[in-house]
Amino acid sequence: MIPVAKPLVGKEEVEAVRKVLESGMLAEGKVSRELEKQFAGYVGTKFATVTSNGTTALSTALEAMDIQPGDEVITTPFTFIASANTIAMLGAIPVFVDVERDTYNIDPDLVEKAVTKKTKAIMPVHIFGMPCDMKRIMEIAETHGLMVIEDAAQAHGAAIGGKKIGSFGHTAAFSFYATKNMMTGEGGLIVTNDEDIYDRANMIKNHGRGKEGGYSHFRIGYNNRMTDISAAIGIEQLKRLPGVLAARRKNAQAYDRLLSELKGVRPQVQRKGFESAYHVYAPCLYSDKMSRDQMVEYLKQNEVGSRTVYALPCHKQDTYLNISQWRWAKFVKYPKYSAMKLPVSEEIGARHFEIPVHAMVTDADRAHIDQVIRKALS
Ligand SMILES: Cc1ncc(COP(=O)(O)O)c(C=O)c1O
């Protein structure tokens, strides 16, 4: 079976971890500072701060941006549920707007229509590594005085016109989960150009401590820190990232060419000037030959790893259908998620299927996948 996702780990990561273990300094420290410096340099922001995972990167950044209970944050329903949950965790209200059929990303026209007096921020999610239309989103934010937090959990190395994803919004959050384009097992990171947000994020992730550390505390905070063991892996993975991206893009281009020759299947579209990080390659199936679920089964039977990712968009998940049970529902009026119709997200949810695009897919694997998909649709 060609796995649908696979971490790329070499002796460099093992050696880097060994050094940290032998140093006796395991918690977040010097190695984490180095990862932050290098990652900020890579993305092109002034500041970066590591966290325990992508979820805590989002929640810490939202809190550092002063998102308050009852504030509305506009986001996409076609995402991993952490995007929406980090908004809801703070007592803020995830306002879902539909996505574009070609890019699977939040539709800026619908973002603009959804702005109300209560809107505080926009959270575009670069889904599967495909950049959102950040120019439009930043224009809308500026017009209405809103903050923007990019959910870049899947988009390490993605870019628009050469400018890296993560450098457009007021903040951005990355995930280093085991199967991401760059990983630390579990881990996350916030980037920003705003020193106040950076300072607040550093306090929030570390029990409200000030810069000098120690046992003086200045605000409620959490332990959302990374370890230097993870950071050491991250530094090695960042070195690998350009090669990983080149391999993923080569695989994706080959699949795009294949799908352009076939009927009843359509890829996520990379617009001109946009560079996806191709964390996931998941076309939509519109064939009368087989259903999407049959396609996933057929691929698996033929040794090609496949799955659906967000078959249920967030507004269709029990979490949001039962939002009245969430502790903040006593204080905050949520929209009736069960009545929400977001047809494009639901359509993509029902029709997409993932195929392996990771850096360890070989030419022989790709030739096999090509043949299996051609056979399925011929
Ligand atoms: C779009 C998106 N947002 C947030 C997250 C949360 O990241 P983590 O799993 O590292 O907490 C993920 C992780 O898969 C994600 O894909």
The ligand as an ORCA input file, in Angstrom:
! r2SCAN-3c Opt
* xyz 0 1
  C      -6.285     23.447      9.270
  C      -5.780     22.997     10.601
  N      -5.881     23.823     11.657
  C      -5.417     23.466     12.869
  C      -4.832     22.252     13.089
  C      -4.401     21.879     14.468
  O      -3.064     21.503     14.564
  P      -2.577     20.402     15.614
  O      -3.102     19.077     15.193
  O      -1.088     20.485     15.556
  O      -3.101     20.809     16.949
  C      -4.692     21.351     12.024
  C      -4.054     20.044     12.228
  O      -4.251     19.087     11.534
  C      -5.187     21.731     10.750
  O      -5.093     20.904      9.710
*
